[in-house]
Amino acid sequence: MDNRFGFKDLIVCVLLIAMIISFWLGRVQYDRQWDQLRAMNQVLVEQKDQLQQIRQLLANGVQAKVQQTGSESVDENDPFTRLREVRAKPDFSQGDWFVYPFGSTVGKLTPLVSADVYQSVIASQVLESLAVRDPVTLAWKPWIAKSWTVSEDGLTITFELREDVHFSDGVSLTAEDIVFSYDWIMNPKIAAPRDRAYYSKLATVKAEGKYRVVFTLKEAYFKGFDICGGLSVMAKHFYNQFTEEQFNESPGLLFGSGPYKLSVNPKQWKPGTGKVELVRNDQYWGVQPAMDRIVYREITDDTARLVSFRNGELDRYNPTPEQYLALKKDPQLRKQKQFFEYETITGGYRYLAWNQMKEGVPTRFADKRVRRAMTLLTNRQQMAKRLMVGLATPTSSPFHRLGPQANPDVQLWPYDTKQAKALLAEAGFKDRDGDGIIESATGEPFEFKLIYPASSKNYQQMAFYLKDAYARAGIVMEPDPLEWTIMLQRIGQRKFDAMTLGWSGSVEGDPFQIFHSDQVSDGGDNYVHYINKDLDRLIDQARVTMDEDTRMKIWHQVHSILHEDQPYTFLWTSRAVMFVDKRFKNIQRVKTGLNGIEEWYVPRALQHWSE
Amino acid sequence: MLTYIFRRLALMLPTLVGVTAVVFFIMALAPGGFGGSVLNEQGSQNEGEESRRIREYFNRRYGLDQPAIIQYGRWLNQVSPVGFLTSSQIQFTHEQLAEAQTAIDADPLFGSLKGRPGHMLALAEMLAKYQDISPLEATRLLNDALGEASAGENLLKEINPEVEIKSPLTAKTTAALLLLELAGRQRILFARPAVKMPDLGQSLRGRRVTQLLGEAVPITLLLNLITIPIIYSIALVTGILAARYRGRAFDIISGFIMLGLWCLPVIWVGVMLIGYFANTQYWKFFPTDGLHALEADTMRFLPSFGPEGFERGWLLDAAWHLALPILCLTYGGFAVLSKLTRGSILDNISCDYVRTVRAKGVSEHTVLFRHVLRNSLLPLITVSASILPALFVGSVVVENIFSIPGMGKLGVEAAFMKDREVVMGTTLLGGLLGLASELLRDICYAAADPRVSYE
């Protein structure tokens, strides 16, 4: 018998494969229907709950609120004044989506235990805190709390909560939830070491009645209010359903009282689809934002992200400085998008750090005159213009010039090679043998290595620029690029001459960690071995001063001392750039950057997406 | 044959250990060691004290502070189905915990510490797991440790010999230090050998490796199940035709085109495809990224004409999204296979038996497909043994350019982050599949060719 593989067998095989594929596709479709059904079911359950709540309210008797016209009194405690102003605009319209690209994976949304960079961006739309910083004045303004009192010594902070706040499932938010949030963070079985370390400055958090919470701090600290007021409130009734292990391993347990919520049940959220969708919380206790949805899409490739943005599939794009230079004049982008250059007070600063003690021996940078000479030799204006394509502003301190901490009287050290050379000569560095390189009294040439992260092209350009600049004064600088983890190791061991990096900032920074002499020893961040007892005293004093005006005066002195001593050469603060689709209105520059998405809207005629 | 298979299976074990050991130690001995990049995000400013505590926590949780050899031993124990239980795997019953709770409630010493409800029980539970004793015993131990400073110090030293005790120990500070030291700490309980489920562990970013693989594998599998048949069918057909018309225009042109395609780097082609074929400025034929459109969840399944005109439907939408990535994955794969087919057919065509068949007057067509092709496919079967592991290995470049969350992206991201468990998980999967496919190939040889025998 001829049992060769013939034409008929081929057909049978193809048919068989086709059958398997169509069966599989059928399953896929079935699953899709099932998902839709589940989503619908969830909506139904939510609506049932809402109905029940309304019935209950009706049964208890509802008091009609009489709108007071005539009186134009503005409620000082109303957190939504800005949003109300936006909604009053003539072309305001609710609706449309905002599509937000991410460059890396978001695999975990559960608060506290997620280490994903973008998790906090998403969580900020879902979770709320007791108080928020006003984006314009930077002062704390009430949010979930309607008012608060801080005791004289700054150790006790009492918050009175609003009574109308509820979570996205309608359950009201009480003092219990705030105590629970703190306990949950402090629970050692929760894998939240970051937050646990941050909140370890608190001694207790106690509920007094349903709408009052008392925070006590272990020691007076000027940032005590930031710590308490910024606590994200987690719903006790929701998170209590899970054991600590379940919570630690869950991917999507993001649930709160904010204006948006996850588009699916948080228990069923699955990562790996390349997007995260938030929908407007229709039961939000405050004023509703305009966008129906915020969609976060994961697009790893830079070109793909830019093309998608051009195509109108994404609504924002953050170019690198070099890209910005090229795209600024792009006619298509100019026509369809809006460009924003903005500065954030929390944006941080770049610096050159001069190590004063290497392996137990004072270096030449231990001399204040040498450090100042180095600053005078660094042409920060030109570097900002050339290396940062104009997106940077030279700075003279770790405090952002937009904030109240910076001393307005301090003038930036100029670029002045003559004065620098004089200072170096005064410190004993002269060209003694005529080879163009300056030497110390013992004949040692002025040579040092600058370490910087090898992965960054910008740092590399900077290193080469500085090499040239210092060579002109007879100083030999050798660029020494290092892999990030090795660089950290070297910094930890204090084995470097000079380095350059950036620190991120906060609205009111605490220089203790970087410049206080307590932080010189093992592991501290004063890795340049900078010791100034006057500065220590001022920092210690400021940290326990609760009165803002007095404290700011001390910070101003701190700024002056740092300016005199130049432990770092403070380089610049940078401006961020963002492109946004033209259909979004009311995007404003504020001190914290750009105002939040909740204040943006799309006029009806321009809306692109609909539910 | 059976003994042979058993022998091969037994040999697979040391090979796997070798493969994983090489990967593990290269990663561990590289500067920075494991986890460095996850724990220190570039330029972020944590308070010195804070960042130290965070690092300590992660070090304990993943044992990152231990010598590489011990870390590797721990990992082997974790993935092996036979091994020892670790302290985190011990579970207590509700009764046991309730017992401990009553003991804690009854004790005035614990009562004086009651700042945070529930934490004493949590502490007792962690201690019980770590010391492998019952929760009730742990409360007693805890009571001694908190009651007396020296006992507390001993217990702390027992858990971490390098513990720093700065101020004299009170009950409160002992409790706080114990909480700090025990949080996340695991140890292997050598007194408890067990047969257990192999566990790939937890990624440094807090997700289970099995979950991560479960998400990435189907996507890569889908891509490869479409790509590989396309490559094979096109390469085989052109290879056969090129051999048949050797030296003629078809042979030269197809060889030229395929080699040309093979030379193009994917990273460039991918970006060009997006730049030209997914861009409204040029031709917006395809989407730029991902596997589905944003509104795909609410689409119908099949394409249809609805009230708003043509609706793509879920199936076509998926195909449309796959078009560019599949193109990138396939175009470079033709050359090698097609040249291999061509070469092996030409080898056979010059054989004696072909001349004999031709001399019999059999048509050229029959000669080629009946006689030559069947004999020339053998080397191709050797090549196709690599398909099984290849199905699971994603393309790093294509997945990154088109933002497809497959295996390639998972593996490379993990390698950059030095995420120990994920790297080891993907290595183990790759190693297992590679070894299994080799075994399968050898068995197939014996089955296909009577001359091959392993007795």
Interface residues (C-beta under 8 A of the other chain):
Chain A: L25 Q29 R32 D35 Q36 V99 S104 T105 G107 K108 V113 S114 A115 D116 V117 D183 M186 N187 P188 K189 A191 P193 R194 R196 A197 Y198 A203 T204 N248 E249 P251 K270 P271 G272 T273 G274 K275 V295 R297 E298 I299 T300 D301 T303 A304 V307 S308 R310 N311 G312 E313 Q332 G348 P453 E483 W484 T485 I486 L488 Q489 L501 G502 W503 S504 G505 D510 Q513 Q519 G523 G524 D525
Chain B: P31 G32 G33 G36 S37 V38 N40 E41 Q42 G43 S44 Q45 N46 E47 G48 E49 E50 R52 R53 I54 Y57 F58 R61 G115 R116 P117 G118 H119 A122 L123 M126 L179 L182 A183 G184 Q202 L204 R205 G206 R207 R208 Q211 L212 E215 A216 I219 G270 V271 I274 G275 A278 N279 T280 Q281 K284 P287 T288 D289 G290 L291 H292 L294 D297 T298 F301 W314 L315 N400 I401 F402 S403 I404 P405 K409 E413 K418
